[in-house]
Amino acid sequence: MELHLKDYESSVFVISAPSGVGKTTLRNILLSRLQNLYYSISCTTRPPRSGEVNGRDYFFVSPEVFQKKIEDHTLLEWAMVHRNLYGTPKEPIIAALQDKKDVLLDIDVQGARTLQQRIKGVITIFLLPPSWQVLEERLRSRKTETDEEIENRLRTAREEIKSCWEYDYLIVNNDLEEVVEKVKAIMLAEHCRPAKMRSFVQKLLCP
């Protein structure tokens, strides 16, 4: 199934970034400040991290439940990341668009590629670290992974960054408040595109 955003007044925004760059923090700030923004919660088979809540951060499910979702075609995309499955439920996104809400997705490079095929007109944003050293420091400061796991994430990060040219916008996360303002500016600009103004112009011409 394909979604065509020209059929909706609102938009879908995808934010991707290597682990440790800060996309979760960015996401939470955007959601706290933008009332018309709906966050699409992903499903995953990985266990919750400290402080994560089922139904708020992710839908934590068993591999069997995830497989059933794949078979029932209820996911827009899914991928294996760091030995765990992640997927994007379809129906909540459609419901949010019908309610004229913008949709925010926080997904990996594989998922973004799939959504670019499944959602026509999706806007993609890639968040970059200010330096390799800063990225490694952020990963180690979390103290949630072994040295081996951190090295694996750094290798993955290098490959993900090589894919950043596939995205519509690139933002360096050096100053969080500046990043927030840039993303808000992108969202505002996208709403000024002719496709999103069609309904207004039609009403203007047919009083």
MODELLER restraints for C-alpha pairs under 7 A, 6 or more apart:
rsr = mdl.restraints
at = mdl.atoms
rsr.add(forms.Gaussian(group=physical.xy_distance, feature=features.Distance(at['CA:1:A'], at['CA:118:A']), mean=6.85, stdev=0.5))
rsr.add(forms.Gaussian(group=physical.xy_distance, feature=features.Distance(at['CA:2:A'], at['CA:118:A']), mean=4.66, stdev=0.5))
rsr.add(forms.Gaussian(group=physical.xy_distance, feature=features.Distance(at['CA:2:A'], at['CA:119:A']), mean=5.75, stdev=0.5))
rsr.add(forms.Gaussian(group=physical.xy_distance, feature=features.Distance(at['CA:3:A'], at['CA:118:A']), mean=6.21, stdev=0.5))
rsr.add(forms.Gaussian(group=physical.xy_distance, feature=features.Distance(at['CA:3:A'], at['CA:119:A']), mean=4.63, stdev=0.5))
rsr.add(forms.Gaussian(group=physical.xy_distance, feature=features.Distance(at['CA:3:A'], at['CA:120:A']), mean=6.05, stdev=0.5))
rsr.add(forms.Gaussian(group=physical.xy_distance, feature=features.Distance(at['CA:4:A'], at['CA:119:A']), mean=5.93, stdev=0.5))
rsr.add(forms.Gaussian(group=physical.xy_distance, feature=features.Distance(at['CA:4:A'], at['CA:120:A']), mean=4.80, stdev=0.5))
rsr.add(forms.Gaussian(group=physical.xy_distance, feature=features.Distance(at['CA:4:A'], at['CA:121:A']), mean=6.71, stdev=0.5))
rsr.add(forms.Gaussian(group=physical.xy_distance, feature=features.Distance(at['CA:5:A'], at['CA:11:A']), mean=6.52, stdev=0.5))
rsr.add(forms.Gaussian(group=physical.xy_distance, feature=features.Distance(at['CA:5:A'], at['CA:120:A']), mean=6.02, stdev=0.5))
rsr.add(forms.Gaussian(group=physical.xy_distance, feature=features.Distance(at['CA:5:A'], at['CA:121:A']), mean=5.57, stdev=0.5))
rsr.add(forms.Gaussian(group=physical.xy_distance, feature=features.Distance(at['CA:6:A'], at['CA:195:A']), mean=5.98, stdev=0.5))
rsr.add(forms.Gaussian(group=physical.xy_distance, feature=features.Distance(at['CA:8:A'], at['CA:97:A']), mean=6.46, stdev=0.5))
rsr.add(forms.Gaussian(group=physical.xy_distance, feature=features.Distance(at['CA:9:A'], at['CA:100:A']), mean=6.17, stdev=0.5))
rsr.add(forms.Gaussian(group=physical.xy_distance, feature=features.Distance(at['CA:9:A'], at['CA:196:A']), mean=5.32, stdev=0.5))
rsr.add(forms.Gaussian(group=physical.xy_distance, feature=features.Distance(at['CA:10:A'], at['CA:97:A']), mean=6.08, stdev=0.5))
rsr.add(forms.Gaussian(group=physical.xy_distance, feature=features.Distance(at['CA:10:A'], at['CA:100:A']), mean=5.32, stdev=0.5))
rsr.add(forms.Gaussian(group=physical.xy_distance, feature=features.Distance(at['CA:10:A'], at['CA:101:A']), mean=5.72, stdev=0.5))
rsr.add(forms.Gaussian(group=physical.xy_distance, feature=features.Distance(at['CA:10:A'], at['CA:102:A']), mean=5.05, stdev=0.5))
rsr.add(forms.Gaussian(group=physical.xy_distance, feature=features.Distance(at['CA:11:A'], at['CA:102:A']), mean=4.95, stdev=0.5))
rsr.add(forms.Gaussian(group=physical.xy_distance, feature=features.Distance(at['CA:11:A'], at['CA:103:A']), mean=6.32, stdev=0.5))
rsr.add(forms.Gaussian(group=physical.xy_distance, feature=features.Distance(at['CA:11:A'], at['CA:122:A']), mean=6.97, stdev=0.5))
rsr.add(forms.Gaussian(group=physical.xy_distance, feature=features.Distance(at['CA:12:A'], at['CA:102:A']), mean=5.85, stdev=0.5))
rsr.add(forms.Gaussian(group=physical.xy_distance, feature=features.Distance(at['CA:12:A'], at['CA:103:A']), mean=4.63, stdev=0.5))
rsr.add(forms.Gaussian(group=physical.xy_distance, feature=features.Distance(at['CA:12:A'], at['CA:104:A']), mean=6.05, stdev=0.5))
rsr.add(forms.Gaussian(group=physical.xy_distance, feature=features.Distance(at['CA:12:A'], at['CA:122:A']), mean=5.25, stdev=0.5))
rsr.add(forms.Gaussian(group=physical.xy_distance, feature=features.Distance(at['CA:12:A'], at['CA:123:A']), mean=6.20, stdev=0.5))
rsr.add(forms.Gaussian(group=physical.xy_distance, feature=features.Distance(at['CA:13:A'], at['CA:103:A']), mean=6.06, stdev=0.5))
rsr.add(forms.Gaussian(group=physical.xy_distance, feature=features.Distance(at['CA:13:A'], at['CA:104:A']), mean=4.93, stdev=0.5))
rsr.add(forms.Gaussian(group=physical.xy_distance, feature=features.Distance(at['CA:13:A'], at['CA:105:A']), mean=6.18, stdev=0.5))
rsr.add(forms.Gaussian(group=physical.xy_distance, feature=features.Distance(at['CA:13:A'], at['CA:122:A']), mean=6.12, stdev=0.5))
rsr.add(forms.Gaussian(group=physical.xy_distance, feature=features.Distance(at['CA:13:A'], at['CA:123:A']), mean=4.81, stdev=0.5))
rsr.add(forms.Gaussian(group=physical.xy_distance, feature=features.Distance(at['CA:13:A'], at['CA:124:A']), mean=5.87, stdev=0.5))
rsr.add(forms.Gaussian(group=physical.xy_distance, feature=features.Distance(at['CA:14:A'], at['CA:104:A']), mean=5.94, stdev=0.5))
rsr.add(forms.Gaussian(group=physical.xy_distance, feature=features.Distance(at['CA:14:A'], at['CA:105:A']), mean=4.72, stdev=0.5))
rsr.add(forms.Gaussian(group=physical.xy_distance, feature=features.Distance(at['CA:14:A'], at['CA:106:A']), mean=5.98, stdev=0.5))
rsr.add(forms.Gaussian(group=physical.xy_distance, feature=features.Distance(at['CA:14:A'], at['CA:107:A']), mean=6.92, stdev=0.5))
rsr.add(forms.Gaussian(group=physical.xy_distance, feature=features.Distance(at['CA:14:A'], at['CA:112:A']), mean=6.95, stdev=0.5))
rsr.add(forms.Gaussian(group=physical.xy_distance, feature=features.Distance(at['CA:14:A'], at['CA:123:A']), mean=6.12, stdev=0.5))
rsr.add(forms.Gaussian(group=physical.xy_distance, feature=features.Distance(at['CA:14:A'], at['CA:124:A']), mean=4.70, stdev=0.5))
rsr.add(forms.Gaussian(group=physical.xy_distance, feature=features.Distance(at['CA:14:A'], at['CA:125:A']), mean=5.97, stdev=0.5))
rsr.add(forms.Gaussian(group=physical.xy_distance, feature=features.Distance(at['CA:15:A'], at['CA:105:A']), mean=6.15, stdev=0.5))
rsr.add(forms.Gaussian(group=physical.xy_distance, feature=features.Distance(at['CA:15:A'], at['CA:106:A']), mean=5.02, stdev=0.5))
rsr.add(forms.Gaussian(group=physical.xy_distance, feature=features.Distance(at['CA:15:A'], at['CA:107:A']), mean=6.47, stdev=0.5))
rsr.add(forms.Gaussian(group=physical.xy_distance, feature=features.Distance(at['CA:15:A'], at['CA:124:A']), mean=6.12, stdev=0.5))
rsr.add(forms.Gaussian(group=physical.xy_distance, feature=features.Distance(at['CA:15:A'], at['CA:125:A']), mean=4.82, stdev=0.5))
rsr.add(forms.Gaussian(group=physical.xy_distance, feature=features.Distance(at['CA:15:A'], at['CA:126:A']), mean=5.81, stdev=0.5))
rsr.add(forms.Gaussian(group=physical.xy_distance, feature=features.Distance(at['CA:16:A'], at['CA:106:A']), mean=5.99, stdev=0.5))
rsr.add(forms.Gaussian(group=physical.xy_distance, feature=features.Distance(at['CA:16:A'], at['CA:107:A']), mean=5.46, stdev=0.5))
rsr.add(forms.Gaussian(group=physical.xy_distance, feature=features.Distance(at['CA:16:A'], at['CA:108:A']), mean=5.37, stdev=0.5))
rsr.add(forms.Gaussian(group=physical.xy_distance, feature=features.Distance(at['CA:16:A'], at['CA:109:A']), mean=6.40, stdev=0.5))
rsr.add(forms.Gaussian(group=physical.xy_distance, feature=features.Distance(at['CA:16:A'], at['CA:125:A']), mean=6.37, stdev=0.5))
rsr.add(forms.Gaussian(group=physical.xy_distance, feature=features.Distance(at['CA:16:A'], at['CA:126:A']), mean=4.95, stdev=0.5))
rsr.add(forms.Gaussian(group=physical.xy_distance, feature=features.Distance(at['CA:16:A'], at['CA:127:A']), mean=6.21, stdev=0.5))
rsr.add(forms.Gaussian(group=physical.xy_distance, feature=features.Distance(at['CA:17:A'], at['CA:23:A']), mean=6.43, stdev=0.5))
rsr.add(forms.Gaussian(group=physical.xy_distance, feature=features.Distance(at['CA:17:A'], at['CA:108:A']), mean=6.92, stdev=0.5))
rsr.add(forms.Gaussian(group=physical.xy_distance, feature=features.Distance(at['CA:17:A'], at['CA:126:A']), mean=5.69, stdev=0.5))
rsr.add(forms.Gaussian(group=physical.xy_distance, feature=features.Distance(at['CA:17:A'], at['CA:127:A']), mean=4.88, stdev=0.5))
rsr.add(forms.Gaussian(group=physical.xy_distance, feature=features.Distance(at['CA:17:A'], at['CA:128:A']), mean=6.46, stdev=0.5))
rsr.add(forms.Gaussian(group=physical.xy_distance, feature=features.Distance(at['CA:18:A'], at['CA:157:A']), mean=4.90, stdev=0.5))
rsr.add(forms.Gaussian(group=physical.xy_distance, feature=features.Distance(at['CA:18:A'], at['CA:160:A']), mean=6.55, stdev=0.5))
rsr.add(forms.Gaussian(group=physical.xy_distance, feature=features.Distance(at['CA:19:A'], at['CA:153:A']), mean=6.83, stdev=0.5))
rsr.add(forms.Gaussian(group=physical.xy_distance, feature=features.Distance(at['CA:19:A'], at['CA:157:A']), mean=7.00, stdev=0.5))
rsr.add(forms.Gaussian(group=physical.xy_distance, feature=features.Distance(at['CA:20:A'], at['CA:135:A']), mean=6.23, stdev=0.5))
rsr.add(forms.Gaussian(group=physical.xy_distance, feature=features.Distance(at['CA:20:A'], at['CA:138:A']), mean=5.78, stdev=0.5))
rsr.add(forms.Gaussian(group=physical.xy_distance, feature=features.Distance(at['CA:20:A'], at['CA:139:A']), mean=5.34, stdev=0.5))
rsr.add(forms.Gaussian(group=physical.xy_distance, feature=features.Distance(at['CA:21:A'], at['CA:128:A']), mean=6.67, stdev=0.5))
rsr.add(forms.Gaussian(group=physical.xy_distance, feature=features.Distance(at['CA:21:A'], at['CA:129:A']), mean=5.48, stdev=0.5))
rsr.add(forms.Gaussian(group=physical.xy_distance, feature=features.Distance(at['CA:21:A'], at['CA:135:A']), mean=6.32, stdev=0.5))
rsr.add(forms.Gaussian(group=physical.xy_distance, feature=features.Distance(at['CA:26:A'], at['CA:180:A']), mean=6.69, stdev=0.5))
rsr.add(forms.Gaussian(group=physical.xy_distance, feature=features.Distance(at['CA:30:A'], at['CA:180:A']), mean=6.90, stdev=0.5))
rsr.add(forms.Gaussian(group=physical.xy_distance, feature=features.Distance(at['CA:31:A'], at['CA:37:A']), mean=6.25, stdev=0.5))
rsr.add(forms.Gaussian(group=physical.xy_distance, feature=features.Distance(at['CA:36:A'], at['CA:101:A']), mean=5.24, stdev=0.5))
rsr.add(forms.Gaussian(group=physical.xy_distance, feature=features.Distance(at['CA:36:A'], at['CA:102:A']), mean=6.27, stdev=0.5))
rsr.add(forms.Gaussian(group=physical.xy_distance, feature=features.Distance(at['CA:37:A'], at['CA:101:A']), mean=5.78, stdev=0.5))
rsr.add(forms.Gaussian(group=physical.xy_distance, feature=features.Distance(at['CA:37:A'], at['CA:102:A']), mean=4.90, stdev=0.5))
rsr.add(forms.Gaussian(group=physical.xy_distance, feature=features.Distance(at['CA:37:A'], at['CA:103:A']), mean=5.85, stdev=0.5))
rsr.add(forms.Gaussian(group=physical.xy_distance, feature=features.Distance(at['CA:37:A'], at['CA:104:A']), mean=6.81, stdev=0.5))
rsr.add(forms.Gaussian(group=physical.xy_distance, feature=features.Distance(at['CA:38:A'], at['CA:96:A']), mean=6.74, stdev=0.5))
rsr.add(forms.Gaussian(group=physical.xy_distance, feature=features.Distance(at['CA:38:A'], at['CA:101:A']), mean=6.26, stdev=0.5))
rsr.add(forms.Gaussian(group=physical.xy_distance, feature=features.Distance(at['CA:38:A'], at['CA:102:A']), mean=5.97, stdev=0.5))
rsr.add(forms.Gaussian(group=physical.xy_distance, feature=features.Distance(at['CA:38:A'], at['CA:103:A']), mean=4.79, stdev=0.5))
rsr.add(forms.Gaussian(group=physical.xy_distance, feature=features.Distance(at['CA:38:A'], at['CA:104:A']), mean=6.02, stdev=0.5))
rsr.add(forms.Gaussian(group=physical.xy_distance, feature=features.Distance(at['CA:39:A'], at['CA:103:A']), mean=5.86, stdev=0.5))
rsr.add(forms.Gaussian(group=physical.xy_distance, feature=features.Distance(at['CA:39:A'], at['CA:104:A']), mean=4.85, stdev=0.5))
rsr.add(forms.Gaussian(group=physical.xy_distance, feature=features.Distance(at['CA:39:A'], at['CA:105:A']), mean=6.23, stdev=0.5))
rsr.add(forms.Gaussian(group=physical.xy_distance, feature=features.Distance(at['CA:40:A'], at['CA:93:A']), mean=6.58, stdev=0.5))
rsr.add(forms.Gaussian(group=physical.xy_distance, feature=features.Distance(at['CA:40:A'], at['CA:103:A']), mean=6.59, stdev=0.5))
rsr.add(forms.Gaussian(group=physical.xy_distance, feature=features.Distance(at['CA:40:A'], at['CA:104:A']), mean=6.02, stdev=0.5))
rsr.add(forms.Gaussian(group=physical.xy_distance, feature=features.Distance(at['CA:40:A'], at['CA:105:A']), mean=5.39, stdev=0.5))
rsr.add(forms.Gaussian(group=physical.xy_distance, feature=features.Distance(at['CA:41:A'], at['CA:57:A']), mean=6.58, stdev=0.5))
rsr.add(forms.Gaussian(group=physical.xy_distance, feature=features.Distance(at['CA:41:A'], at['CA:58:A']), mean=5.49, stdev=0.5))
rsr.add(forms.Gaussian(group=physical.xy_distance, feature=features.Distance(at['CA:41:A'], at['CA:59:A']), mean=6.89, stdev=0.5))
rsr.add(forms.Gaussian(group=physical.xy_distance, feature=features.Distance(at['CA:42:A'], at['CA:58:A']), mean=5.30, stdev=0.5))
rsr.add(forms.Gaussian(group=physical.xy_distance, feature=features.Distance(at['CA:42:A'], at['CA:59:A']), mean=6.21, stdev=0.5))
rsr.add(forms.Gaussian(group=physical.xy_distance, feature=features.Distance(at['CA:42:A'], at['CA:86:A']), mean=6.59, stdev=0.5))
rsr.add(forms.Gaussian(group=physical.xy_distance, feature=features.Distance(at['CA:42:A'], at['CA:87:A']), mean=5.51, stdev=0.5))
rsr.add(forms.Gaussian(group=physical.xy_distance, feature=features.Distance(at['CA:42:A'], at['CA:88:A']), mean=4.91, stdev=0.5))
rsr.add(forms.Gaussian(group=physical.xy_distance, feature=features.Distance(at['CA:42:A'], at['CA:89:A']), mean=6.65, stdev=0.5))
rsr.add(forms.Gaussian(group=physical.xy_distance, feature=features.Distance(at['CA:43:A'], at['CA:58:A']), mean=5.66, stdev=0.5))
rsr.add(forms.Gaussian(group=physical.xy_distance, feature=features.Distance(at['CA:43:A'], at['CA:59:A']), mean=4.54, stdev=0.5))
rsr.add(forms.Gaussian(group=physical.xy_distance, feature=features.Distance(at['CA:43:A'], at['CA:60:A']), mean=5.99, stdev=0.5))
rsr.add(forms.Gaussian(group=physical.xy_distance, feature=features.Distance(at['CA:43:A'], at['CA:61:A']), mean=6.81, stdev=0.5))
rsr.add(forms.Gaussian(group=physical.xy_distance, feature=features.Distance(at['CA:43:A'], at['CA:86:A']), mean=5.54, stdev=0.5))
rsr.add(forms.Gaussian(group=physical.xy_distance, feature=features.Distance(at['CA:43:A'], at['CA:87:A']), mean=5.12, stdev=0.5))
rsr.add(forms.Gaussian(group=physical.xy_distance, feature=features.Distance(at['CA:43:A'], at['CA:88:A']), mean=6.40, stdev=0.5))
rsr.add(forms.Gaussian(group=physical.xy_distance, feature=features.Distance(at['CA:44:A'], at['CA:58:A']), mean=6.70, stdev=0.5))
rsr.add(forms.Gaussian(group=physical.xy_distance, feature=features.Distance(at['CA:44:A'], at['CA:59:A']), mean=6.26, stdev=0.5))
rsr.add(forms.Gaussian(group=physical.xy_distance, feature=features.Distance(at['CA:44:A'], at['CA:60:A']), mean=5.27, stdev=0.5))
rsr.add(forms.Gaussian(group=physical.xy_distance, feature=features.Distance(at['CA:44:A'], at['CA:61:A']), mean=6.05, stdev=0.5))
rsr.add(forms.Gaussian(group=physical.xy_distance, feature=features.Distance(at['CA:44:A'], at['CA:84:A']), mean=6.95, stdev=0.5))
rsr.add(forms.Gaussian(group=physical.xy_distance, feature=features.Distance(at['CA:44:A'], at['CA:85:A']), mean=5.37, stdev=0.5))
rsr.add(forms.Gaussian(group=physical.xy_distance, feature=features.Distance(at['CA:44:A'], at['CA:86:A']), mean=4.40, stdev=0.5))
rsr.add(forms.Gaussian(group=physical.xy_distance, feature=features.Distance(at['CA:44:A'], at['CA:87:A']), mean=6.49, stdev=0.5))
rsr.add(forms.Gaussian(group=physical.xy_distance, feature=features.Distance(at['CA:45:A'], at['CA:60:A']), mean=5.87, stdev=0.5))
rsr.add(forms.Gaussian(group=physical.xy_distance, feature=features.Distance(at['CA:45:A'], at['CA:61:A']), mean=5.23, stdev=0.5))
rsr.add(forms.Gaussian(group=physical.xy_distance, feature=features.Distance(at['CA:45:A'], at['CA:62:A']), mean=5.49, stdev=0.5))
rsr.add(forms.Gaussian(group=physical.xy_distance, feature=features.Distance(at['CA:45:A'], at['CA:63:A']), mean=5.76, stdev=0.5))
rsr.add(forms.Gaussian(group=physical.xy_distance, feature=features.Distance(at['CA:45:A'], at['CA:84:A']), mean=5.65, stdev=0.5))
rsr.add(forms.Gaussian(group=physical.xy_distance, feature=features.Distance(at['CA:45:A'], at['CA:85:A']), mean=5.37, stdev=0.5))
rsr.add(forms.Gaussian(group=physical.xy_distance, feature=features.Distance(at['CA:45:A'], at['CA:86:A']), mean=6.87, stdev=0.5))
rsr.add(forms.Gaussian(group=physical.xy_distance, feature=features.Distance(at['CA:46:A'], at['CA:60:A']), mean=6.92, stdev=0.5))
rsr.add(forms.Gaussian(group=physical.xy_distance, feature=features.Distance(at['CA:46:A'], at['CA:84:A']), mean=5.44, stdev=0.5))
rsr.add(forms.Gaussian(group=physical.xy_distance, feature=features.Distance(at['CA:47:A'], at['CA:60:A']), mean=6.89, stdev=0.5))
rsr.add(forms.Gaussian(group=physical.xy_distance, feature=features.Distance(at['CA:54:A'], at['CA:60:A']), mean=5.96, stdev=0.5))
rsr.add(forms.Gaussian(group=physical.xy_distance, feature=features.Distance(at['CA:69:A'], at['CA:75:A']), mean=6.54, stdev=0.5))
rsr.add(forms.Gaussian(group=physical.xy_distance, feature=features.Distance(at['CA:74:A'], at['CA:89:A']), mean=5.95, stdev=0.5))
rsr.add(forms.Gaussian(group=physical.xy_distance, feature=features.Distance(at['CA:74:A'], at['CA:90:A']), mean=5.73, stdev=0.5))
rsr.add(forms.Gaussian(group=physical.xy_distance, feature=features.Distance(at['CA:75:A'], at['CA:87:A']), mean=6.21, stdev=0.5))
rsr.add(forms.Gaussian(group=physical.xy_distance, feature=features.Distance(at['CA:75:A'], at['CA:88:A']), mean=5.28, stdev=0.5))
rsr.add(forms.Gaussian(group=physical.xy_distance, feature=features.Distance(at['CA:75:A'], at['CA:89:A']), mean=4.43, stdev=0.5))
rsr.add(forms.Gaussian(group=physical.xy_distance, feature=features.Distance(at['CA:75:A'], at['CA:90:A']), mean=5.18, stdev=0.5))
rsr.add(forms.Gaussian(group=physical.xy_distance, feature=features.Distance(at['CA:76:A'], at['CA:88:A']), mean=5.52, stdev=0.5))
rsr.add(forms.Gaussian(group=physical.xy_distance, feature=features.Distance(at['CA:76:A'], at['CA:89:A']), mean=6.03, stdev=0.5))
rsr.add(forms.Gaussian(group=physical.xy_distance, feature=features.Distance(at['CA:76:A'], at['CA:90:A']), mean=5.17, stdev=0.5))
rsr.add(forms.Gaussian(group=physical.xy_distance, feature=features.Distance(at['CA:77:A'], at['CA:87:A']), mean=5.57, stdev=0.5))
rsr.add(forms.Gaussian(group=physical.xy_distance, feature=features.Distance(at['CA:77:A'], at['CA:88:A']), mean=5.56, stdev=0.5))
rsr.add(forms.Gaussian(group=physical.xy_distance, feature=features.Distance(at['CA:77:A'], at['CA:111:A']), mean=6.01, stdev=0.5))
rsr.add(forms.Gaussian(group=physical.xy_distance, feature=features.Distance(at['CA:77:A'], at['CA:114:A']), mean=6.13, stdev=0.5))
rsr.add(forms.Gaussian(group=physical.xy_distance, feature=features.Distance(at['CA:77:A'], at['CA:115:A']), mean=6.67, stdev=0.5))
rsr.add(forms.Gaussian(group=physical.xy_distance, feature=features.Distance(at['CA:78:A'], at['CA:86:A']), mean=5.48, stdev=0.5))
rsr.add(forms.Gaussian(group=physical.xy_distance, feature=features.Distance(at['CA:78:A'], at['CA:87:A']), mean=3.96, stdev=0.5))
rsr.add(forms.Gaussian(group=physical.xy_distance, feature=features.Distance(at['CA:78:A'], at['CA:88:A']), mean=6.45, stdev=0.5))
rsr.add(forms.Gaussian(group=physical.xy_distance, feature=features.Distance(at['CA:78:A'], at['CA:111:A']), mean=6.30, stdev=0.5))
rsr.add(forms.Gaussian(group=physical.xy_distance, feature=features.Distance(at['CA:79:A'], at['CA:85:A']), mean=5.72, stdev=0.5))
rsr.add(forms.Gaussian(group=physical.xy_distance, feature=features.Distance(at['CA:79:A'], at['CA:86:A']), mean=5.51, stdev=0.5))
rsr.add(forms.Gaussian(group=physical.xy_distance, feature=features.Distance(at['CA:79:A'], at['CA:87:A']), mean=6.48, stdev=0.5))
rsr.add(forms.Gaussian(group=physical.xy_distance, feature=features.Distance(at['CA:79:A'], at['CA:110:A']), mean=6.57, stdev=0.5))
rsr.add(forms.Gaussian(group=physical.xy_distance, feature=features.Distance(at['CA:79:A'], at['CA:111:A']), mean=6.40, stdev=0.5))
rsr.add(forms.Gaussian(group=physical.xy_distance, feature=features.Distance(at['CA:80:A'], at['CA:86:A']), mean=6.36, stdev=0.5))
rsr.add(forms.Gaussian(group=physical.xy_distance, feature=features.Distance(at['CA:93:A'], at['CA:103:A']), mean=6.79, stdev=0.5))
rsr.add(forms.Gaussian(group=physical.xy_distance, feature=features.Distance(at['CA:96:A'], at['CA:103:A']), mean=6.92, stdev=0.5))
rsr.add(forms.Gaussian(group=physical.xy_distance, feature=features.Distance(at['CA:109:A'], at['CA:160:A']), mean=6.45, stdev=0.5))
rsr.add(forms.Gaussian(group=physical.xy_distance, feature=features.Distance(at['CA:116:A'], at['CA:122:A']), mean=6.27, stdev=0.5))
rsr.add(forms.Gaussian(group=physical.xy_distance, feature=features.Distance(at['CA:123:A'], at['CA:168:A']), mean=6.47, stdev=0.5))
rsr.add(forms.Gaussian(group=physical.xy_distance, feature=features.Distance(at['CA:124:A'], at['CA:167:A']), mean=5.21, stdev=0.5))
rsr.add(forms.Gaussian(group=physical.xy_distance, feature=features.Distance(at['CA:124:A'], at['CA:168:A']), mean=5.21, stdev=0.5))
rsr.add(forms.Gaussian(group=physical.xy_distance, feature=features.Distance(at['CA:124:A'], at['CA:169:A']), mean=6.47, stdev=0.5))
rsr.add(forms.Gaussian(group=physical.xy_distance, feature=features.Distance(at['CA:125:A'], at['CA:167:A']), mean=5.87, stdev=0.5))
rsr.add(forms.Gaussian(group=physical.xy_distance, feature=features.Distance(at['CA:125:A'], at['CA:168:A']), mean=5.99, stdev=0.5))
rsr.add(forms.Gaussian(group=physical.xy_distance, feature=features.Distance(at['CA:125:A'], at['CA:169:A']), mean=4.73, stdev=0.5))
rsr.add(forms.Gaussian(group=physical.xy_distance, feature=features.Distance(at['CA:125:A'], at['CA:170:A']), mean=5.89, stdev=0.5))
rsr.add(forms.Gaussian(group=physical.xy_distance, feature=features.Distance(at['CA:126:A'], at['CA:164:A']), mean=6.14, stdev=0.5))
rsr.add(forms.Gaussian(group=physical.xy_distance, feature=features.Distance(at['CA:126:A'], at['CA:167:A']), mean=6.30, stdev=0.5))
rsr.add(forms.Gaussian(group=physical.xy_distance, feature=features.Distance(at['CA:126:A'], at['CA:169:A']), mean=6.25, stdev=0.5))
rsr.add(forms.Gaussian(group=physical.xy_distance, feature=features.Distance(at['CA:126:A'], at['CA:170:A']), mean=4.94, stdev=0.5))
rsr.add(forms.Gaussian(group=physical.xy_distance, feature=features.Distance(at['CA:126:A'], at['CA:171:A']), mean=6.33, stdev=0.5))
rsr.add(forms.Gaussian(group=physical.xy_distance, feature=features.Distance(at['CA:127:A'], at['CA:170:A']), mean=6.08, stdev=0.5))
rsr.add(forms.Gaussian(group=physical.xy_distance, feature=features.Distance(at['CA:127:A'], at['CA:171:A']), mean=5.05, stdev=0.5))
rsr.add(forms.Gaussian(group=physical.xy_distance, feature=features.Distance(at['CA:127:A'], at['CA:172:A']), mean=5.84, stdev=0.5))
rsr.add(forms.Gaussian(group=physical.xy_distance, feature=features.Distance(at['CA:127:A'], at['CA:173:A']), mean=6.38, stdev=0.5))
rsr.add(forms.Gaussian(group=physical.xy_distance, feature=features.Distance(at['CA:128:A'], at['CA:171:A']), mean=5.99, stdev=0.5))
rsr.add(forms.Gaussian(group=physical.xy_distance, feature=features.Distance(at['CA:128:A'], at['CA:172:A']), mean=4.60, stdev=0.5))
rsr.add(forms.Gaussian(group=physical.xy_distance, feature=features.Distance(at['CA:128:A'], at['CA:173:A']), mean=5.92, stdev=0.5))
rsr.add(forms.Gaussian(group=physical.xy_distance, feature=features.Distance(at['CA:129:A'], at['CA:135:A']), mean=6.00, stdev=0.5))
rsr.add(forms.Gaussian(group=physical.xy_distance, feature=features.Distance(at['CA:129:A'], at['CA:172:A']), mean=5.79, stdev=0.5))
rsr.add(forms.Gaussian(group=physical.xy_distance, feature=features.Distance(at['CA:129:A'], at['CA:173:A']), mean=5.51, stdev=0.5))
rsr.add(forms.Gaussian(group=physical.xy_distance, feature=features.Distance(at['CA:130:A'], at['CA:172:A']), mean=5.86, stdev=0.5))
rsr.add(forms.Gaussian(group=physical.xy_distance, feature=features.Distance(at['CA:130:A'], at['CA:173:A']), mean=6.09, stdev=0.5))
rsr.add(forms.Gaussian(group=physical.xy_distance, feature=features.Distance(at['CA:130:A'], at['CA:174:A']), mean=5.38, stdev=0.5))
rsr.add(forms.Gaussian(group=physical.xy_distance, feature=features.Distance(at['CA:139:A'], at['CA:150:A']), mean=6.76, stdev=0.5))
rsr.add(forms.Gaussian(group=physical.xy_distance, feature=features.Distance(at['CA:171:A'], at['CA:179:A']), mean=6.93, stdev=0.5))
rsr.add(forms.Gaussian(group=physical.xy_distance, feature=features.Distance(at['CA:173:A'], at['CA:179:A']), mean=6.14, stdev=0.5))
